[in-house]
Amino acid sequence: MFGHRSDGKKVKNMNIIEKAGPFFMPQRIDAVNLVTVDIPCGPIDEFIQKERRNGRHYTYTHILFATLIRVLYTRPKMNRFIMRGTTYQRNSISISMDIKKKLEDEGEDITLKLYFTGRESLQEIKEMLDGEIAKNLKPEEVHKTTEVAGKFCNLPDFLFRWALAFIRWLDKHGMMPKSLIKASPFHTSCFVTNLKSIKLPSIYHHLYNFGTTSMFVSLGKETMKPYVENNKELKVGKFLTLKFSLDERIADGFYMGRTLKLCRDLLANPESLVEKMPDDGTIPKRLLKKKAKKSKTKTKKTKEKKSKDKPKKIKPLLNKIKHYSKKKKNQDEIQQDVSENLE
């Protein structure tokens, strides 16, 4: 209450633009930015095949979750949210995701919500995600979110409307119970929708005004796209398209741009996700993909070949000066010889 919340701390010492943004755009849907990021599938596929030979079975979803968790851990502004014009830094990292118990029209939808420290390795994230999915796919299992939502949905329409309005009021004033926040998939760092699992392309998903989610990520089916390699050759390759919906009020464009670049770099180098993260909230440079530098050392044969193939530069003015100086020298020598003979 009065700016205090159980799921986040009020951000202080903000500049004028950051402070004023939420008042110019009071609703989350007013401030949504839509961004597409294309990721080459080659490095991811190679990593998955290599790990499979070692007995570890990873999927695109595991790698995406690990990437998003590291991004939220190392780029803390992306783990902020706005409530009633006030910016809060979230106390934890959480990701929500919808799954279906059966891939049928009438199959039950379940929304999972997992909490992370941000330092987990890829293997730990895989075990947590697979365990939660397997547990909730059991026919007799009822997820906490479904259980809480079911109690409200059993109310008559007019009572359900009042109950939801009351929950919104509690949420806006920081008085929403921790148990409801924990169960709510809308109070999360990031919401992920995996359309690849049902062979559909990624979409731009809206942000919810209810709750605190500032980032929505859509994962779609891979597609073949043309690209230019080394600014020279046109080729066709397989790409994974991610579509982000971001609340622009939580960070400026420069910060978000660098965040998306980090996301792209991590996905292009899945090996960087294998190790656990350090406690200081940084990603070691050795884990990020580095461009191969051209060696400055050259072999003797290469130098000789280059010197032979390299044409000699013609310098007319210098050659002319040398010619006349040589000619003058010869004339002086002849004149000296003639004078000696006369004597």
C-alpha positions in Angstrom: 0.0 0.0 0.0 1.1 3.6 -0.7 3.7 2.5 -3.2 4.8 -0.6 -1.4 4.3 -4.1 -3.0 5.2 -7.6 -2.1 6.5 -8.5 -5.6 8.7 -5.4 -6.3 10.5 -2.4 -5.0 9.9 1.2 -6.1 12.6 2.5 -8.4 14.0 5.8 -7.3 16.3 8.5 -8.8 14.7 8.2 -12.3 15.3 10.8 -15.0 12.4 13.0 -16.2 11.6 10.9 -19.3 11.5 7.7 -17.3 9.4 9.3 -14.6 6.9 11.0 -17.0 6.4 8.1 -19.5 3.9 6.1 -17.4 1.7 9.2 -16.9 1.6 10.0 -20.7 0.9 6.3 -21.3 -1.1 5.1 -18.3 -2.0 1.6 -19.7 0.4 -1.1 -20.7 -1.3 -1.6 -24.0 -0.7 2.1 -24.8 3.1 1.6 -24.6 3.6 -1.7 -26.4 6.6 -1.9 -28.9 6.6 -4.8 -31.4 10.0 -6.3 -32.4 11.0 -9.2 -34.7 14.3 -11.0 -34.2 15.5 -13.7 -36.7 17.9 -16.3 -35.3 19.9 -18.6 -37.5 19.0 -22.2 -36.7 22.4 -23.6 -37.7 24.3 -23.1 -34.4 21.2 -24.2 -32.3 20.7 -27.4 -34.4 24.5 -28.3 -34.2 24.4 -27.8 -30.4 21.3 -29.9 -30.0 22.8 -32.7 -32.1 26.1 -32.6 -30.2 24.4 -32.7 -26.8 22.1 -35.5 -27.9 25.2 -37.7 -28.7 26.3 -37.0 -25.1 22.9 -38.2 -23.7 21.4 -34.7 -23.1 18.2 -33.9 -25.0 17.5 -30.2 -25.4 14.8 -28.4 -27.4 14.4 -24.9 -28.8 12.1 -24.2 -25.8 14.8 -25.1 -23.3 17.3 -22.9 -25.0 14.9 -20.0 -25.3 14.0 -20.2 -21.6 17.7 -20.2 -20.7 18.3 -17.2 -22.9 15.4 -15.2 -21.5 16.4 -16.0 -17.9 20.0 -14.8 -18.5 18.7 -11.7 -20.2 16.4 -10.9 -17.3 19.2 -11.5 -14.8 21.9 -9.4 -16.6 19.6 -6.7 -17.8 17.6 -5.8 -14.7 15.5 -3.0 -16.3 13.8 -5.6 -18.4 12.5 -7.1 -15.2 10.6 -4.0 -14.2 6.9 -3.2 -14.3 4.6 -0.2 -14.0 1.6 0.1 -11.7 -0.4 3.3 -11.3 2.4 5.4 -12.9 5.0 4.0 -10.5 8.0 1.9 -11.8 8.9 -1.2 -9.7 11.9 -3.5 -9.9 10.6 -7.1 -9.6 11.9 -9.2 -6.6 12.2 -12.4 -8.6 12.5 -13.8 -12.1 9.5 -15.8 -13.4 8.3 -17.0 -16.7 4.7 -18.0 -17.6 3.7 -20.3 -20.4 0.5 -21.9 -21.7 0.4 -25.6 -22.5 -2.4 -28.0 -23.5 -2.9 -31.4 -21.8 -4.0 -32.8 -25.2 -3.6 -31.4 -28.7 -7.3 -31.4 -29.3 -9.9 -28.6 -29.8 -11.4 -29.5 -26.4 -8.0 -30.1 -24.7 -7.6 -28.3 -21.3 -5.4 -25.2 -21.3 -2.9 -24.9 -18.4 -0.8 -21.9 -17.6 2.5 -22.7 -15.9 4.5 -20.2 -13.9 8.1 -21.0 -13.0 10.5 -19.1 -10.7 14.2 -18.8 -11.3 17.2 -17.2 -9.6 18.8 -16.3 -13.0 22.0 -18.2 -12.3 20.7 -21.7 -13.4 22.6 -23.7 -16.0 20.8 -24.9 -19.1 20.5 -28.4 -17.7 18.9 -27.1 -14.5 16.4 -25.1 -16.4 15.6 -28.1 -18.6 14.9 -30.3 -15.5 12.7 -27.6 -13.9 10.7 -27.0 -17.1 10.3 -30.7 -18.1 9.4 -31.7 -14.5 6.7 -29.0 -14.3 5.2 -29.9 -17.7 5.2 -33.7 -16.9 3.6 -33.1 -13.5 0.8 -30.9 -14.9 0.0 -33.2 -17.9 -1.3 -35.9 -15.6 -5.1 -36.1 -15.9 -5.6 -36.0 -12.2 -3.3 -33.1 -11.6 -4.9 -29.6 -11.1 -2.5 -26.7 -11.4 -2.6 -24.0 -8.7 -3.5 -21.3 -11.2 -6.4 -23.4 -12.6 -7.6 -24.1 -9.1 -7.7 -20.5 -8.1 -9.3 -19.4 -11.4 -11.9 -22.1 -11.1 -13.1 -20.8 -7.8 -13.7 -17.3 -9.3 -15.3 -18.7 -12.5 -17.8 -20.7 -10.5 -19.3 -17.4 -9.3 -22.3 -15.8 -11.1 -21.3 -13.3 -13.7 -22.2 -10.2 -11.7 -20.2 -11.5 -8.6 -17.3 -12.5 -10.8 -17.2 -9.0 -12.3 -17.2 -7.5 -8.8 -14.6 -9.9 -7.6 -12.3 -9.1 -10.5 -12.7 -5.4 -10.0 -11.9 -5.8 -6.3 -8.7 -7.8 -7.2 -7.7 -5.1 -9.7 -8.1 -2.4 -7.0 -6.1 -4.5 -4.5 -3.3 -5.0 -7.1 -3.2 -1.2 -8.0 -2.8 -0.3 -4.3 -0.2 -3.0 -3.4 -2.6 -5.0 -1.2 -3.1 -8.1 -3.4 -2.3 -11.2 -1.3 1.0 -12.9 -2.0 -0.8 -16.2 -2.7 -2.8 -14.7 -5.5 0.3 -13.0 -7.0 2.2 -16.3 -6.9 -0.7 -18.1 -8.6 -1.4 -15.4 -11.2 0.4 -16.0 -14.6 -0.1 -12.3 -15.4 2.2 -11.2 -12.6 5.4 -12.5 -14.2 8.6 -11.2 -15.7 7.9 -12.7 -19.1 5.1 -14.6 -20.8 6.1 -17.1 -23.5 3.9 -18.7 -26.1 5.3 -21.7 -28.0 3.5 -21.8 -31.3 6.3 -24.0 -32.8 4.9 -26.9 -30.9 1.7 -26.7 -33.0 3.5 -25.9 -36.2 2.3 -22.3 -36.4 4.4 -19.1 -37.2 5.1 -16.7 -34.4 2.7 -13.8 -33.7 2.7 -10.4 -32.0 0.9 -11.0 -28.8 -0.7 -8.1 -26.9 0.4 -7.2 -23.3 -2.2 -7.6 -20.6 -3.3 -4.5 -18.7 -4.1 -6.8 -15.8 -1.1 -7.9 -13.8 2.5 -6.8 -14.3 3.9 -8.5 -17.3 6.1 -6.2 -19.4 7.4 -8.7 -22.0 5.7 -11.2 -24.2 7.7 -13.5 -26.4 6.3 -15.7 -29.2 8.2 -18.7 -30.6 7.1 -19.9 -34.0 7.9 -22.6 -36.5 11.2 -22.3 -38.3 11.1 -20.9 -41.9 13.5 -20.7 -44.8 14.7 -17.2 -45.6 17.2 -15.6 -48.0 20.2 -13.9 -46.4 23.5 -12.3 -47.5 26.7 -14.0 -46.3 29.8 -11.7 -45.7 28.1 -8.9 -47.6 28.8 -10.9 -50.8 26.9 -14.1 -51.5 23.1 -14.5 -51.4 22.0 -17.7 -49.7 19.0 -19.4 -48.2 18.9 -20.7 -44.6 16.7 -21.8 -41.8 15.7 -19.2 -39.3 13.8 -19.1 -36.0 11.6 -16.0 -35.7 10.9 -14.5 -32.3 8.4 -11.8 -31.9 8.6 -9.5 -28.8 6.0 -7.3 -27.3 7.7 -4.9 -24.9 6.4 -2.2 -22.5 8.6 0.7 -23.7 8.1 2.5 -20.3 10.5 0.2 -18.4 13.6 1.2 -20.4 14.8 3.4 -23.2 15.3 2.3 -26.8 19.1 2.1 -26.5 18.8 -0.2 -23.4 16.3 -2.4 -25.2 18.3 -2.5 -28.4 21.4 -3.8 -26.5 19.1 -6.3 -24.7 17.8 -7.7 -28.0 21.4 -7.9 -29.3 22.4 -9.9 -26.2 19.4 -12.2 -26.7 20.5 -12.8 -30.3 24.1 -13.4 -29.3 23.2 -16.0 -26.7 20.9 -17.9 -29.1 23.6 -17.8 -31.7 26.0 -19.4 -29.2 24.1 -22.0 -27.1 27.3 -23.2 -25.6 27.2 -20.0 -23.4 24.1 -21.3 -21.7 25.7 -24.6 -20.4 27.6 -23.1 -17.4 26.0 -21.5 -14.4 26.0 -17.7 -14.1 28.3 -15.9 -11.6 26.7 -14.1 -8.7 27.6 -10.6 -9.9 24.9 -10.4 -12.6 27.3 -10.4 -15.6 28.0 -12.8 -18.4 31.7 -13.6 -18.8 33.1 -12.4 -22.1 34.6 -15.8 -22.8 31.0 -17.3 -23.0 29.9 -15.0 -25.7 30.6 -15.7 -29.3 33.7 -13.9 -30.7 34.4 -13.2 -34.3 37.6 -14.9 -35.5 40.4 -12.4 -35.9 42.6 -12.5 -38.9 46.2 -13.5 -38.0 48.8 -10.8 -38.6 51.6 -13.3 -39.0 52.5 -14.4 -42.5 54.7 -17.2 -43.7 57.9 -16.6 -45.7 56.4 -18.3 -48.7 53.3 -16.1 -48.6 55.4 -13.0 -48.5 57.6 -14.1 -51.4 54.6 -15.1 -53.5 52.9 -11.7 -52.7 56.1 -9.8 -53.6 56.3 -11.6 -57.0 52.7 -11.2 -57.9 52.7 -7.6 -56.8 53.3 -5.2 -59.8 56.0 -2.6 -59.4 54.8 0.9 -58.9 55.9 3.4 -61.6 57.1 6.8 -60.3 57.7 9.0 -63.4 58.9 12.1 -61.6 61.4 10.3 -59.4 62.7 8.3 -62.4 63.1 11.5 -64.4 65.1 13.2 -61.6 67.4 10.1 -61.3 67.9 10.1 -65.1 69.0 13.8 -65.3 71.2 13.6 -62.3 73.0 10.5 -63.8 73.3 12.3 -67.1 74.7 15.4 -65.5 77.2 13.3 -63.6 78.4 11.6 -66.8 78.8 15.0 -68.6 80.9 16.3 -65.7 83.1 13.2 -65.8 83.6 13.6 -69.6 84.5 17.3 -69.2 87.0 16.5 -66.5 88.7 13.9 -68.7 88.9 16.3 -71.7 90.5 19.0 -69.5 93.0 16.6 -68.1 94.1 15.5 -71.7 94.5 19.1 -72.8 96.8 19.8 -70.0 
